[in-house]
Amino acid sequence: MKNLQKLLTLFLLLLLIIVNVNNVSAFGLIDPPPTINEDKVVIGQTFTLRENQTLNGDLAIIGGIASLKPGSQVTGDIVIIGGVLEIDGRVSGDIQAIGGSVTLNESALILGSFNNFGSNLQQKDGARIEGSQVSSLPFDFNFGNVTIPETRIVPFEAAKRTTGFVAKFLWSILQIIAMGGLAMLVLLIAPKSTERIAKSIGKQPFTHWGIGMLTVFAFPMVILVCFITIIFIPLGLIGITALLVAIIYGWIALGYEIGKRLFSNNSNLSPALIAGIGTVILSVVARILGAIPCIGWLLVVTLSLFGLGAIVLTRVGTRDYPEGFASQSFVANESSTLHPVRPLIVESGSDDQEFEDLDK
């Protein structure tokens, strides 16, 4: 009896070992990691795309660390701003690198282009980039021949003025580039909303400009009421913050629409890069207009009203703004059947006759 119990115990142990081995082989070796069907944004964190894992979307790294293991795949674009990226897998889209460090190991394969804006690229033997490699902006600034007139200024004052001008110019360039980077980030985080707002601006620009004008005139009165009633001061502060965010978001959407119209024929540029370039161009134009005395600020405000109105009408990009309420109403009225009005003449008769005439 004891020998039978020992044999039964040994059989059960062998059965448990076989089941565990099958589970390990099934879940650890055969089944691949789950596929990520969304865009991924890494801000100051660490992200790892495991072996044989697929990311169906775009990847944005902002000050973080990302690693693509061998056999992994990113079907969209990758944008890295001041982070660290190590690639052993495959990237189907483009890579936009602004600062930071990118390492392409032996098994790395980039099917798109690699746009390098001040980042440190390490490409090892075996790593391939099928597209083009760009190390500067895809357009040039050509100011022509600039003639500096001769002036008679004290050397110290000339140096002071020159230094101030250079500092302001560099600060403006930094702000413009920052707006372009912010536009790329916004399009990666909220591509559908930004696309909806940009299309709405392109379809009905003057309608959105009018709504933006009404918003600018009505908003100060609402804020004034909030500050007069002391209990609503926090709501007033939140409203001011929301207005500033809406203006910036609308500005980026307007820049994205401009970029699409300028680079619609260039299929090599990703939507994020188009948004960044369009916003940079729009910001440069705004800086030039802002330098006009007396009316420069008014022209810049006028440009921002297009995006602000689109933000309001599309409810921050959550719905499409319909085209032509008036035209739709007119078509609906025309489609309805018009019946001629016949005068009702009752000479004599009963109440039933009157109701019959009314029915007619």
TORKOL-4160 file (C-alpha; in steps of 0.2 Angstrom, whole numbers, padded with zeros to 4 digits, m for minus):
360
<pt num="1" X="0000" Y="0000" Z="0000"/>
<pt num="2" X="0014" Y="0012" Z="0004"/>
<pt num="3" X="0023" Y="0008" Z="m0012"/>
<pt num="4" X="0007" Y="0012" Z="m0022"/>
<pt num="5" X="0005" Y="0029" Z="m0013"/>
<pt num="6" X="0023" Y="0033" Z="m0017"/>
<pt num="7" X="0020" Y="0029" Z="m0035"/>
<pt num="8" X="0004" Y="0039" Z="m0036"/>
<pt num="9" X="0013" Y="0054" Z="m0028"/>
<pt num="10" X="0028" Y="0052" Z="m0040"/>
<pt num="11" X="0015" Y="0052" Z="m0055"/>
<pt num="12" X="0007" Y="0068" Z="m0049"/>
<pt num="13" X="0023" Y="0077" Z="m0047"/>
<pt num="14" X="0028" Y="0072" Z="m0065"/>
<pt num="15" X="0011" Y="0078" Z="m0071"/>
<pt num="16" X="0013" Y="0095" Z="m0063"/>
<pt num="17" X="0030" Y="0097" Z="m0070"/>
<pt num="18" X="0024" Y="0093" Z="m0088"/>
<pt num="19" X="0010" Y="0105" Z="m0086"/>
<pt num="20" X="0021" Y="0119" Z="m0080"/>
<pt num="21" X="0033" Y="0116" Z="m0095"/>
<pt num="22" X="0019" Y="0117" Z="m0107"/>
<pt num="23" X="0013" Y="0133" Z="m0099"/>
<pt num="24" X="0030" Y="0141" Z="m0100"/>
<pt num="25" X="0033" Y="0135" Z="m0119"/>
<pt num="26" X="0015" Y="0141" Z="m0123"/>
<pt num="27" X="0016" Y="0158" Z="m0115"/>
<pt num="28" X="0034" Y="0162" Z="m0114"/>
<pt num="29" X="0041" Y="0156" Z="m0131"/>
<pt num="30" X="0026" Y="0155" Z="m0144"/>
<pt num="31" X="0014" Y="0169" Z="m0140"/>
<pt num="32" X="0021" Y="0186" Z="m0144"/>
<pt num="33" X="0018" Y="0201" Z="m0133"/>
<pt num="34" X="0002" Y="0210" Z="m0135"/>
<pt num="35" X="0001" Y="0223" Z="m0149"/>
<pt num="36" X="m0001" Y="0242" Z="m0144"/>
<pt num="37" X="m0014" Y="0249" Z="m0155"/>
<pt num="38" X="m0012" Y="0268" Z="m0151"/>
<pt num="39" X="0000" Y="0282" Z="m0151"/>
<pt num="40" X="0013" Y="0282" Z="m0137"/>
<pt num="41" X="0020" Y="0297" Z="m0128"/>
<pt num="42" X="0035" Y="0295" Z="m0116"/>
<pt num="43" X="0038" Y="0311" Z="m0105"/>
<pt num="44" X="0052" Y="0309" Z="m0093"/>
<pt num="45" X="0050" Y="0290" Z="m0091"/>
<pt num="46" X="0056" Y="0273" Z="m0098"/>
<pt num="47" X="0048" Y="0264" Z="m0112"/>
<pt num="48" X="0053" Y="0247" Z="m0119"/>
<pt num="49" X="0045" Y="0239" Z="m0135"/>
<pt num="50" X="0048" Y="0220" Z="m0132"/>
<pt num="51" X="0054" Y="0207" Z="m0144"/>
<pt num="52" X="0042" Y="0203" Z="m0158"/>
<pt num="53" X="0030" Y="0217" Z="m0151"/>
<pt num="54" X="0022" Y="0229" Z="m0163"/>
<pt num="55" X="0016" Y="0247" Z="m0160"/>
<pt num="56" X="0003" Y="0252" Z="m0172"/>
<pt num="57" X="0005" Y="0271" Z="m0170"/>
<pt num="58" X="0017" Y="0285" Z="m0168"/>
<pt num="59" X="0030" Y="0286" Z="m0154"/>
<pt num="60" X="0035" Y="0303" Z="m0145"/>
<pt num="61" X="0049" Y="0303" Z="m0133"/>
<pt num="62" X="0051" Y="0320" Z="m0123"/>
<pt num="63" X="0066" Y="0319" Z="m0111"/>
<pt num="64" X="0063" Y="0300" Z="m0108"/>
<pt num="65" X="0072" Y="0284" Z="m0113"/>
<pt num="66" X="0065" Y="0272" Z="m0126"/>
<pt num="67" X="0071" Y="0255" Z="m0132"/>
<pt num="68" X="0065" Y="0245" Z="m0147"/>
<pt num="69" X="0071" Y="0227" Z="m0144"/>
<pt num="70" X="0075" Y="0215" Z="m0159"/>
<pt num="71" X="0060" Y="0210" Z="m0169"/>
<pt num="72" X="0049" Y="0224" Z="m0163"/>
<pt num="73" X="0041" Y="0236" Z="m0175"/>
<pt num="74" X="0034" Y="0254" Z="m0175"/>
<pt num="75" X="0022" Y="0256" Z="m0189"/>
<pt num="76" X="0021" Y="0275" Z="m0187"/>
<pt num="77" X="0033" Y="0290" Z="m0185"/>
<pt num="78" X="0045" Y="0293" Z="m0171"/>
<pt num="79" X="0048" Y="0310" Z="m0163"/>
<pt num="80" X="0062" Y="0312" Z="m0150"/>
<pt num="81" X="0065" Y="0329" Z="m0141"/>
<pt num="82" X="0079" Y="0329" Z="m0129"/>
<pt num="83" X="0078" Y="0310" Z="m0125"/>
<pt num="84" X="0087" Y="0294" Z="m0128"/>
<pt num="85" X="0082" Y="0281" Z="m0141"/>
<pt num="86" X="0090" Y="0264" Z="m0144"/>
<pt num="87" X="0083" Y="0254" Z="m0159"/>
<pt num="88" X="0086" Y="0236" Z="m0163"/>
<pt num="89" X="0070" Y="0233" Z="m0172"/>
<pt num="90" X="0060" Y="0241" Z="m0187"/>
<pt num="91" X="0053" Y="0258" Z="m0190"/>
<pt num="92" X="0041" Y="0260" Z="m0204"/>
<pt num="93" X="0039" Y="0279" Z="m0203"/>
<pt num="94" X="0051" Y="0293" Z="m0201"/>
<pt num="95" X="0061" Y="0299" Z="m0187"/>
<pt num="96" X="0062" Y="0317" Z="m0181"/>
<pt num="97" X="0076" Y="0320" Z="m0168"/>
<pt num="98" X="0077" Y="0337" Z="m0160"/>
<pt num="99" X="0092" Y="0336" Z="m0148"/>
<pt num="100" X="0095" Y="0320" Z="m0137"/>
<pt num="101" X="0103" Y="0304" Z="m0143"/>
<pt num="102" X="0098" Y="0290" Z="m0155"/>
<pt num="103" X="0107" Y="0274" Z="m0157"/>
<pt num="104" X="0104" Y="0262" Z="m0171"/>
<pt num="105" X="0111" Y="0245" Z="m0167"/>
<pt num="106" X="0116" Y="0231" Z="m0180"/>
<pt num="107" X="0098" Y="0225" Z="m0183"/>
<pt num="108" X="0090" Y="0242" Z="m0184"/>
<pt num="109" X="0080" Y="0245" Z="m0200"/>
<pt num="110" X="0072" Y="0263" Z="m0204"/>
<pt num="111" X="0061" Y="0262" Z="m0219"/>
<pt num="112" X="0057" Y="0281" Z="m0219"/>
<pt num="113" X="0069" Y="0296" Z="m0217"/>
<pt num="114" X="0079" Y="0302" Z="m0203"/>
<pt num="115" X="0078" Y="0321" Z="m0199"/>
<pt num="116" X="0092" Y="0326" Z="m0187"/>
<pt num="117" X="0090" Y="0343" Z="m0179"/>
<pt num="118" X="0105" Y="0344" Z="m0167"/>
<pt num="119" X="0104" Y="0326" Z="m0160"/>
<pt num="120" X="0118" Y="0314" Z="m0158"/>
<pt num="121" X="0116" Y="0299" Z="m0170"/>
<pt num="122" X="0126" Y="0283" Z="m0168"/>
<pt num="123" X="0123" Y="0271" Z="m0182"/>
<pt num="124" X="0132" Y="0254" Z="m0180"/>
<pt num="125" X="0137" Y="0242" Z="m0194"/>
<pt num="126" X="0122" Y="0233" Z="m0201"/>
<pt num="127" X="0110" Y="0247" Z="m0197"/>
<pt num="128" X="0100" Y="0253" Z="m0212"/>
<pt num="129" X="0091" Y="0269" Z="m0216"/>
<pt num="130" X="0081" Y="0267" Z="m0232"/>
<pt num="131" X="0075" Y="0285" Z="m0233"/>
<pt num="132" X="0085" Y="0301" Z="m0234"/>
<pt num="133" X="0095" Y="0309" Z="m0220"/>
<pt num="134" X="0091" Y="0327" Z="m0217"/>
<pt num="135" X="0102" Y="0337" Z="m0205"/>
<pt num="136" X="0094" Y="0354" Z="m0207"/>
<pt num="137" X="0076" Y="0362" Z="m0210"/>
<pt num="138" X="0069" Y="0357" Z="m0227"/>
<pt num="139" X="0068" Y="0375" Z="m0232"/>
<pt num="140" X="0081" Y="0389" Z="m0233"/>
<pt num="141" X="0080" Y="0407" Z="m0227"/>
<pt num="142" X="0086" Y="0419" Z="m0241"/>
<pt num="143" X="0087" Y="0437" Z="m0236"/>
<pt num="144" X="0097" Y="0442" Z="m0251"/>
<pt num="145" X="0111" Y="0455" Z="m0249"/>
<pt num="146" X="0109" Y="0466" Z="m0234"/>
<pt num="147" X="0117" Y="0482" Z="m0234"/>
<pt num="148" X="0122" Y="0490" Z="m0218"/>
<pt num="149" X="0123" Y="0509" Z="m0219"/>
<pt num="150" X="0137" Y="0518" Z="m0212"/>
<pt num="151" X="0134" Y="0526" Z="m0195"/>
<pt num="152" X="0144" Y="0537" Z="m0183"/>
<pt num="153" X="0140" Y="0531" Z="m0166"/>
<pt num="154" X="0151" Y="0530" Z="m0151"/>
<pt num="155" X="0159" Y="0512" Z="m0150"/>
<pt num="156" X="0151" Y="0508" Z="m0133"/>
<pt num="157" X="0134" Y="0513" Z="m0138"/>
<pt num="158" X="0135" Y="0504" Z="m0155"/>
<pt num="159" X="0141" Y="0488" Z="m0146"/>
<pt num="160" X="0126" Y="0490" Z="m0134"/>
<pt num="161" X="0113" Y="0492" Z="m0147"/>
<pt num="162" X="0121" Y="0478" Z="m0157"/>
<pt num="163" X="0121" Y="0466" Z="m0142"/>
<pt num="164" X="0103" Y="0471" Z="m0138"/>
<pt num="165" X="0097" Y="0468" Z="m0156"/>
<pt num="166" X="0106" Y="0451" Z="m0157"/>
<pt num="167" X="0099" Y="0445" Z="m0140"/>
<pt num="168" X="0081" Y="0450" Z="m0146"/>
<pt num="169" X="0083" Y="0441" Z="m0163"/>
<pt num="170" X="0090" Y="0425" Z="m0155"/>
<pt num="171" X="0076" Y="0425" Z="m0142"/>
<pt num="172" X="0063" Y="0427" Z="m0156"/>
<pt num="173" X="0071" Y="0413" Z="m0166"/>
<pt num="174" X="0070" Y="0402" Z="m0150"/>
<pt num="175" X="0052" Y="0406" Z="m0147"/>
<pt num="176" X="0048" Y="0402" Z="m0165"/>
<pt num="177" X="0057" Y="0385" Z="m0164"/>
<pt num="178" X="0048" Y="0381" Z="m0148"/>
<pt num="179" X="0031" Y="0384" Z="m0156"/>
<pt num="180" X="0036" Y="0373" Z="m0170"/>
<pt num="181" X="0041" Y="0359" Z="m0158"/>
<pt num="182" X="0025" Y="0362" Z="m0148"/>
<pt num="183" X="0015" Y="0360" Z="m0164"/>
<pt num="184" X="0023" Y="0343" Z="m0168"/>
<pt num="185" X="0020" Y="0337" Z="m0150"/>
<pt num="186" X="0002" Y="0343" Z="m0150"/>
<pt num="187" X="m0002" Y="0334" Z="m0167"/>
<pt num="188" X="0006" Y="0318" Z="m0160"/>
<pt num="189" X="m0005" Y="0319" Z="m0144"/>
<pt num="190" X="m0021" Y="0324" Z="m0152"/>
<pt num="191" X="m0020" Y="0321" Z="m0171"/>
<pt num="192" X="m0039" Y="0319" Z="m0174"/>
<pt num="193" X="m0044" Y="0335" Z="m0165"/>
<pt num="194" X="m0031" Y="0345" Z="m0173"/>
<pt num="195" X="m0035" Y="0339" Z="m0190"/>
<pt num="196" X="m0053" Y="0343" Z="m0187"/>
<pt num="197" X="m0050" Y="0360" Z="m0182"/>
<pt num="198" X="m0038" Y="0364" Z="m0196"/>
<pt num="199" X="m0050" Y="0357" Z="m0209"/>
<pt num="200" X="m0064" Y="0368" Z="m0201"/>
<pt num="201" X="m0053" Y="0384" Z="m0203"/>
<pt num="202" X="m0049" Y="0379" Z="m0221"/>
<pt num="203" X="m0068" Y="0377" Z="m0226"/>
<pt num="204" X="m0076" Y="0392" Z="m0217"/>
<pt num="205" X="m0062" Y="0404" Z="m0212"/>
<pt num="206" X="m0072" Y="0420" Z="m0211"/>
<pt num="207" X="m0086" Y="0412" Z="m0200"/>
<pt num="208" X="m0073" Y="0407" Z="m0188"/>
<pt num="209" X="m0065" Y="0424" Z="m0188"/>
<pt num="210" X="m0081" Y="0432" Z="m0183"/>
<pt num="211" X="m0084" Y="0419" Z="m0169"/>
<pt num="212" X="m0067" Y="0423" Z="m0163"/>
<pt num="213" X="m0070" Y="0441" Z="m0163"/>
<pt num="214" X="m0086" Y="0439" Z="m0153"/>
<pt num="215" X="m0077" Y="0428" Z="m0141"/>
<pt num="216" X="m0063" Y="0441" Z="m0138"/>
<pt num="217" X="m0076" Y="0455" Z="m0135"/>
<pt num="218" X="m0088" Y="0444" Z="m0123"/>
<pt num="219" X="m0074" Y="0436" Z="m0113"/>
<pt num="220" X="m0068" Y="0451" Z="m0104"/>
<pt num="221" X="m0085" Y="0455" Z="m0098"/>
<pt num="222" X="m0087" Y="0437" Z="m0091"/>
<pt num="223" X="m0071" Y="0438" Z="m0082"/>
<pt num="224" X="m0075" Y="0455" Z="m0075"/>
<pt num="225" X="m0091" Y="0448" Z="m0068"/>
<pt num="226" X="m0081" Y="0434" Z="m0060"/>
<pt num="227" X="m0069" Y="0446" Z="m0052"/>
<pt num="228" X="m0082" Y="0457" Z="m0045"/>
<pt num="229" X="m0091" Y="0443" Z="m0037"/>
<pt num="230" X="m0076" Y="0438" Z="m0026"/>
<pt num="231" X="m0082" Y="0420" Z="m0024"/>
<pt num="232" X="m0080" Y="0417" Z="m0043"/>
<pt num="233" X="m0062" Y="0423" Z="m0044"/>
<pt num="234" X="m0055" Y="0406" Z="m0046"/>
<pt num="235" X="m0067" Y="0403" Z="m0060"/>
<pt num="236" X="m0060" Y="0419" Z="m0068"/>
<pt num="237" X="m0042" Y="0413" Z="m0067"/>
<pt num="238" X="m0047" Y="0396" Z="m0074"/>
<pt num="239" X="m0056" Y="0405" Z="m0088"/>
<pt num="240" X="m0040" Y="0416" Z="m0092"/>
<pt num="241" X="m0029" Y="0400" Z="m0093"/>
<pt num="242" X="m0042" Y="0392" Z="m0104"/>
<pt num="243" X="m0042" Y="0406" Z="m0116"/>
<pt num="244" X="m0023" Y="0407" Z="m0117"/>
<pt num="245" X="m0023" Y="0388" Z="m0121"/>
<pt num="246" X="m0037" Y="0390" Z="m0134"/>
<pt num="247" X="m0027" Y="0404" Z="m0143"/>
<pt num="248" X="m0011" Y="0393" Z="m0143"/>
<pt num="249" X="m0020" Y="0378" Z="m0149"/>
<pt num="250" X="m0030" Y="0387" Z="m0162"/>
<pt num="251" X="m0013" Y="0395" Z="m0168"/>
<pt num="252" X="m0006" Y="0378" Z="m0170"/>
<pt num="253" X="m0021" Y="0372" Z="m0180"/>
<pt num="254" X="m0020" Y="0387" Z="m0191"/>
<pt num="255" X="m0001" Y="0383" Z="m0194"/>
<pt num="256" X="m0005" Y="0365" Z="m0198"/>
<pt num="257" X="m0018" Y="0371" Z="m0211"/>
<pt num="258" X="m0005" Y="0382" Z="m0219"/>
<pt num="259" X="0008" Y="0368" Z="m0219"/>
<pt num="260" X="m0004" Y="0356" Z="m0227"/>
<pt num="261" X="m0008" Y="0369" Z="m0241"/>
<pt num="262" X="0011" Y="0372" Z="m0244"/>
<pt num="263" X="0017" Y="0355" Z="m0243"/>
<pt num="264" X="0002" Y="0345" Z="m0249"/>
<pt num="265" X="0012" Y="0338" Z="m0264"/>
<pt num="266" X="0027" Y="0332" Z="m0253"/>
<pt num="267" X="0022" Y="0315" Z="m0247"/>
<pt num="268" X="0039" Y="0312" Z="m0238"/>
<pt num="269" X="0034" Y="0324" Z="m0224"/>
<pt num="270" X="0024" Y="0317" Z="m0209"/>
<pt num="271" X="0009" Y="0327" Z="m0202"/>
<pt num="272" X="0019" Y="0331" Z="m0187"/>
<pt num="273" X="0033" Y="0339" Z="m0197"/>
<pt num="274" X="0020" Y="0348" Z="m0208"/>
<pt num="275" X="0012" Y="0355" Z="m0192"/>
<pt num="276" X="0029" Y="0361" Z="m0185"/>
<pt num="277" X="0034" Y="0369" Z="m0202"/>
<pt num="278" X="0018" Y="0377" Z="m0204"/>
<pt num="279" X="0018" Y="0384" Z="m0187"/>
<pt num="280" X="0036" Y="0391" Z="m0189"/>
<pt num="281" X="0031" Y="0400" Z="m0205"/>
<pt num="282" X="0015" Y="0407" Z="m0197"/>
<pt num="283" X="0025" Y="0413" Z="m0182"/>
<pt num="284" X="0038" Y="0421" Z="m0193"/>
<pt num="285" X="0025" Y="0430" Z="m0202"/>
<pt num="286" X="0017" Y="0436" Z="m0186"/>
<pt num="287" X="0034" Y="0442" Z="m0180"/>
<pt num="288" X="0036" Y="0452" Z="m0196"/>
<pt num="289" X="0018" Y="0459" Z="m0195"/>
<pt num="290" X="0021" Y="0463" Z="m0176"/>
<pt num="291" X="0036" Y="0474" Z="m0181"/>
<pt num="292" X="0024" Y="0486" Z="m0190"/>
<pt num="293" X="0022" Y="0502" Z="m0179"/>
<pt num="294" X="0005" Y="0505" Z="m0171"/>
<pt num="295" X="m0005" Y="0491" Z="m0180"/>
<pt num="296" X="0007" Y="0477" Z="m0179"/>
<pt num="297" X="m0001" Y="0469" Z="m0163"/>
<pt num="298" X="m0018" Y="0471" Z="m0171"/>
<pt num="299" X="m0013" Y="0461" Z="m0186"/>
<pt num="300" X="m0007" Y="0447" Z="m0175"/>
<pt num="301" X="m0023" Y="0447" Z="m0165"/>
<pt num="302" X="m0033" Y="0446" Z="m0181"/>
<pt num="303" X="m0023" Y="0431" Z="m0187"/>
<pt num="304" X="m0026" Y="0422" Z="m0170"/>
<pt num="305" X="m0045" Y="0425" Z="m0171"/>
<pt num="306" X="m0046" Y="0411" Z="m0185"/>
<pt num="307" X="m0040" Y="0398" Z="m0174"/>
<pt num="308" X="m0049" Y="0404" Z="m0158"/>
<pt num="309" X="m0066" Y="0404" Z="m0168"/>
<pt num="310" X="m0063" Y="0386" Z="m0174"/>
<pt num="311" X="m0059" Y="0380" Z="m0156"/>
<pt num="312" X="m0076" Y="0387" Z="m0151"/>
<pt num="313" X="m0086" Y="0381" Z="m0165"/>
<pt num="314" X="m0078" Y="0363" Z="m0165"/>
<pt num="315" X="m0079" Y="0362" Z="m0146"/>
<pt num="316" X="m0060" Y="0360" Z="m0145"/>
<pt num="317" X="m0060" Y="0348" Z="m0160"/>
<pt num="318" X="m0073" Y="0336" Z="m0153"/>
<pt num="319" X="m0085" Y="0338" Z="m0168"/>
<pt num="320" X="m0085" Y="0344" Z="m0186"/>
<pt num="321" X="m0093" Y="0361" Z="m0189"/>
<pt num="322" X="m0106" Y="0359" Z="m0202"/>
<pt num="323" X="m0105" Y="0369" Z="m0218"/>
<pt num="324" X="m0118" Y="0382" Z="m0222"/>
<pt num="325" X="m0133" Y="0382" Z="m0210"/>
<pt num="326" X="m0142" Y="0395" Z="m0221"/>
<pt num="327" X="m0139" Y="0385" Z="m0237"/>
<pt num="328" X="m0145" Y="0369" Z="m0229"/>
<pt num="329" X="m0161" Y="0378" Z="m0223"/>
<pt num="330" X="m0164" Y="0385" Z="m0240"/>
<pt num="331" X="m0162" Y="0368" Z="m0249"/>
<pt num="332" X="m0174" Y="0361" Z="m0236"/>
<pt num="333" X="m0187" Y="0375" Z="m0239"/>
<pt num="334" X="m0186" Y="0372" Z="m0258"/>
<pt num="335" X="m0188" Y="0353" Z="m0256"/>
<pt num="336" X="m0204" Y="0356" Z="m0247"/>
<pt num="337" X="m0220" Y="0356" Z="m0257"/>
<pt num="338" X="m0229" Y="0373" Z="m0258"/>
<pt num="339" X="m0248" Y="0372" Z="m0258"/>
<pt num="340" X="m0258" Y="0387" Z="m0265"/>
<pt num="341" X="m0269" Y="0395" Z="m0252"/>
<pt num="342" X="m0287" Y="0395" Z="m0257"/>
<pt num="343" X="m0298" Y="0408" Z="m0249"/>
<pt num="344" X="m0312" Y="0401" Z="m0238"/>
<pt num="345" X="m0329" Y="0408" Z="m0242"/>
<pt num="346" X="m0343" Y="0401" Z="m0232"/>
<pt num="347" X="m0360" Y="0407" Z="m0238"/>
<pt num="348" X="m0371" Y="0396" Z="m0230"/>
<pt num="349" X="m0370" Y="0378" Z="m0223"/>
<pt num="350" X="m0368" Y="0368" Z="m0208"/>
<pt num="351" X="m0353" Y="0367" Z="m0197"/>
<pt num="352" X="m0348" Y="0351" Z="m0205"/>
<pt num="353" X="m0346" Y="0360" Z="m0222"/>
<pt num="354" X="m0334" Y="0373" Z="m0213"/>
<pt num="355" X="m0323" Y="0359" Z="m0207"/>
<pt num="356" X="m0322" Y="0351" Z="m0224"/>
<pt num="357" X="m0317" Y="0368" Z="m0231"/>
<pt num="358" X="m0304" Y="0370" Z="m0218"/>
<pt num="359" X="m0297" Y="0352" Z="m0222"/>
<pt num="360" X="m0295" Y="0357" Z="m0240"/>
